[in-house]
Amino acid sequence: KTAFFNGDIDEELYMIQPKGFDDPKDANKACKLQRSIYGLKQASRSWNQRFDKVIKSFGFIQTYGEACIYKKVSGSSVAFLILYVDDM
């Protein structure tokens, strides 16, 4: 669930104050989201887009035909990164 906190969002999204974190004197106020959170429909996609951008900045290349496998070649060494997220 915490992986989704690292996704960027492009829209303005608001949510009601979560139970336990609400401020009684400002009970009618909403929270503006600055990051993606678990449960948003676009949370998986926004996290994956950010992950893809960051991992490619380290020199990894996404393999053709399989979007979850990244490869990096450095001299005679080859590294594979296989991305698996279980959102069950």
N, C-alpha and C positions, 0 to 999 in steps of 0.2 A: 504494500500500500504506500510506502514512503517513496518509492521510485517516481510516482506520479507527481510528487511535489516539485520535481525538477523540470517539469514541462512548462514552456512559455505559452501564454495565451495572447491572442491578437485582438480579442474583443473586450468590451467592457462587460464584466460579469459581476453580479451582486448576489449575495445570499443572506438569509436571515441569520441572526447571531446563534451560534450553536449552544445547545443546553450545557450549562456548566461554565460557559464563557460569556454569557450575556450580562450586560450591565443594566441593573434594574432602573437606574435613573435615565438611561437611554434605550429603553426596551423597544422603541419603535424604529431605531436606526438599523441600517443594513451594513453588511461588510462588503467592501469592494475587493474582489480577488485580484491578487497580483501574480499569482502562479496557479497552475492547474492543480486540482485536488482529485483524489480518488472518488469516483462516482460520476464525474462529468462525462458526458458522451464522448467528448473530444480529448479526454485525458490521455488515453493510450497513444493516440496519434501525435499529440503535441509533445509528449515525452519522447516518442520514437524519433520525431523530427529533430529534437534537440540532441539526442544521443547520436544520431547519424552525423550531424554537423560537427560535434565535438570529436567523435572517433576518427572522422576523416581529416580533421586538423592535425591528428597525430600520424598521418601518413597511411592509414588503412584505406583500402579500396573495397567497395562493395562488389561482391561477385555477381557475375551475370547469371540470371536465372534463379538466384536464391538470395532474396533481400536480407536474410538474417545472418549471412556469413560474410565476414570481412577478412581481407588478406593484406599482409604487409610483408614486403620483401626487403631485406637489408643485407646486402652482400650475399653470402651463401646461406643465410638464415631466412626461413619463411615462418611467419606466425599467422595462425588463423584465430579469429575471434568469432565464436558462434553465440548468437544472441537468442536466449530463450526466456520468455516471460510467461509465467503461469498466472493468468488472471481469473482463476476459479474461486 
